[in-house]
Amino acid sequence: MTLLTLHQDPAQHTTPTPTPAPGAQDTPAPDTPGTPHGTTPHTHTHTGTGTATTGTGAPHTGTSTGAREAGTHTGTGPGTPHTNTDTTATAAATATAAATADAAAAVTDPGAAPLTGTPRAGELSRLLFDTDGPDHSHDTWRALVSRDEFRYNPHLTRTERIAQSYRRLRLVNDTLDNPQDLARNPGRLAALHEWIGFTDGGLCTVASIHYNLFLGSLLDHPHPTRDLTPYTTLENTGTFLCTELDHGNDAAALETTAHYNPTTNDFTLHTPTPGARKFMPNTSLTGGPKTALVAARLITGTKDHGVYLFLTPLHTHNQPHPGITIQPLPPTNGPTVDHCLTSFHHVRLPRHALLESDHGRLHPDGTLTSNLGNHRKRFLNSINRVTTGKLCMSAGCLGMARAALTTAVHHAHTRHTTGPKPGQRTPLAHHRTHHAPLLNHIATTYALTFLHRHTITQHTHHTPHNKTHTERLIALAKAHITWQARDITTQCRERCGAHGLFPHNGIADLPHNIEGGITAEGDNLVILTKAAAEILLTQPPTPPHTPTTPPNPHTPHTTLTNLTFLRNLLAHTQTIWHTRARQALRQAPAKNPTQRWNHAAPAALTTATTHTQLQATDAFLTTINHTTHTPTKTLLQHLCRLYLLNTLTPHTGDLLAHNHLHPHHIHTLHTTTNHTHTTLTPHMTTLTQAFQHPHPTPHTTHHPTTHTP
């Protein structure tokens, strides 16, 4: 894919001259979370809720007021809000804070100083892509999408673009020694999505379905005589048919049936109503023969055993198999995929079509044995690969966010506008109104990338004991990452002006493609609501902690540049909203579950969001402590500070009301954020170079719509 094509003005332009902000060089606090990679769990003292973990999955230990998922810890330390007993001094500081905000920030915000030394994009890349870890597949996928076959072709029709995605799927398959290994490795599978997502949204979709939902499900339900060769060689492309026209988020109630015939030892797959037609799967003839896993209710006699998966050939190169009807759906605004409605009219399937495991084994007489007692659990076990799919959707959208930022930052430095003097031309990047939104989104993207790495680690090493917690983290991360990625790509498109509207320039389609990730593998609002209810009902609320006086804003450990202090403020925010949600639940009308939940839901959703942001913060702080190159580490500290300041800003009223902030903090918040922008602005390109986009420097032309790569 070729990035944005821009016109470089030859006229005189100004040179970036960062304005140094006053204050001493920031020194990391000794209690900053995190330990060097591969060491024992880090220990520090803080106040708040949330589970902090190391990047290796080891539990975070520390002294804390507030409930964590492992229990309730109490104690004090540098992260605890400082109690100022000098009420006269507090009153005086409050009275003069507004008039002295800038000067006070210079004194109390040592982290506002400019960086010394040169941060390394290579070191940032190492941290972003975990190149020291066991999986080095990012290099493989980056090299793959750098090939000419993956460059954007603006002249294709929709059908041709869909066919191109399937051809590219074969190129992906050709890079694999064993496609089964890819399906078994969540980290490597997610890494694939990070690179193909911004290259070809359709490819990202069909690859996710084939390798994860289809092949992964077959591997999770092994059969001694089932030959997977047609699927590992892509002689047949796999697809996954679960959602029905009338059943989306309530897929457990789907209507498609598979009746077992004991006399012939086979099944009859049938679509009983128009609303039971399978909705949205990629089942057209484009791309060659396809085989599906179809979610259907297993019926023996008159007994319904719940939803299971059935291996079902759909069509040859030329036509559907008998009894199968495939109706193309209209184009969507998301990835270009051959979405269809698919129905079955008494289609006969062999006995081995049923995917079995301990959650359900069918005997010849039609009896079923299962280690799970209800239909819902059996259904969730059958479609367990949706959990890995959430990781893949998060990964694909993260890759799109990084690509959009690479394009937008390049545009900001190469696009010039009228300067302050006649004849001068100034890069857009010089203007705070232009670069501040980009820096904010860069900070968020780093935080979300580190959150995603942490989430994959938790998933890879989860145990039966923490499986539910891990699945909740995956759902929270998916909802938060994909929503944030949509905001990021939309802002980046706007910052590129009219140039950003051309799909050829690699940014216009990204917000629409992310919409697909928001809905796929569990609609964001639904999975966030479920996770919020679990947090509300299963995690004990933290006793409200409201200091009698606000913290002294002039001590080093309670300044707005102290990362531990900021992190603990976010933990307090989660506690405030958690308590608020529990109170709302208790105050709601009794004996009406819907009204009770409606009463608590808004606060519960905010609790879940702040919980996710806290997880991202802890992952960010841990990553900082994996950094050995001092200038790069300091750059990340400033970037993490910007992320926390932006995250906390909507909650400053609550934090002030609960005495976790002093009025002086409120008056200096803008100045601290402004100084952080000033410090980071000269390093925007370094921060986005670390994303390692395969085509970081676009060709220059006056005619972006006619440029051919």
Buried (B, 14 or more C-beta within 10 A) or exposed (E): BBBBBBBEBEEEBBEBEEEEBBBEEBEBBEBBBBBEBEEEBBEBBBBBBBBBBBBBBBEBBBBBBBBBBEEEEEEEBBBBBBEBEEEEEBEEBBEEBEEBBBEBBBBBBBBBBBBEEEBBBBBBBBBBBBEEBEBEBBEBBBEBBBEEEBBBEBEEEEEEBBBBBBEBBEBBBEBBEEBBEBBBBBBBBBBBBBBBBBBBBBBBBBBBBBBBBBBBBBBBBEBEEEEBEBBBEBEBBBBBBBBBBBBBBEBBBBBBBBBBEBEEEBBBBBBEEEEBBBBBBBBBBBBBBBBBBBBBBBBBEEEEBBBBBBBBBBBEEEEBEEBBEBEBBEEEEBBBBBBBBBBBEEBEBEEBBBBBBEBBEBEEEBEBEBEBEEBEBBBBBBBBBBBBBBBBBBBBBBBBBBBBBBBBBBBBBBBBBEBEEEEBBBBBBBEEEBBBBBBBBBBBBBBBBBBBBBBBBBBBEBEEEBEEBBBBBBBBBBBBBBBBBBBBBBBBBEBBEEBBBBBBBBBBBBBBBBBBBBBBBBBBBBBBBBBBBBBBEEBEBBEEBEBEBBBBBBBBBBBBBBBBBBBBBBBBBBBBBBBBBBBBBEEBEEEEEEEBBEBBBBBBBBBBBBBBBBBBBBBBBBBBBBBEBEBBBBBBBBBBBBBBBBBBEEBBEBBBEBBBBBBBBBBBBBBBBBBBBBBBBBBBBBBBBBBBBBBBEBBEEEEBEEBEB
